[in-house]
């Protein structure tokens, strides 16, 4: 599933339904109508959505209706906000309007970093994996124990030699989560 990420200041607008579109500069947008997306704001997954429309036009061609879909009163307010995000904005700059519909809101927002485990806490996954999974390799057990001891992916990765080592722990957590799901010991929270 693809992701649609927003600054934290737009969280309330998204939750209230006032923000039903986003305008991103450029033409290369990896979304099309019908795509399912996770809606993120301020580092949290707020829910799921579906892309309704993707249209590119020049900044000078944006309308008050485009602004209202994006949660602003009018085009002028929208342009002011775009200038905060994009320093090199000109009337000729291509802007892509991505209209979406939120199809499901989370009961409680989930940290975006935890979402690869469908909203489950990675620490809980590691603890359950060590307790219930008997097919873990020595290396997987060592990585899970390191992660639990350090309390975060970042700290555990540094112990392994640097942030670029996070993938090793994430791989084990993903595998463990899938195994725990198969055994009925965990289920998605979204």
Buried (B, 14 or more C-beta within 10 A) or exposed (E): EEEBBBEEEBBEBBBEEBBBBBBBBEEEBEBEEEBEBBBBBBEBBBBBBBBBEBBBBEBEEBEBEBBBBBBBEEBEBBBEBBEEEBEEBEEEBBBBBBBBEBEEBBEEBBEBBBBEBBBBEBBBBBEBBBEEBEEBEEEBBEBBEBBBEBEBBEEBBBEBEEEEBBEBBBEBBBBBBEBBBEEEBBEEBB
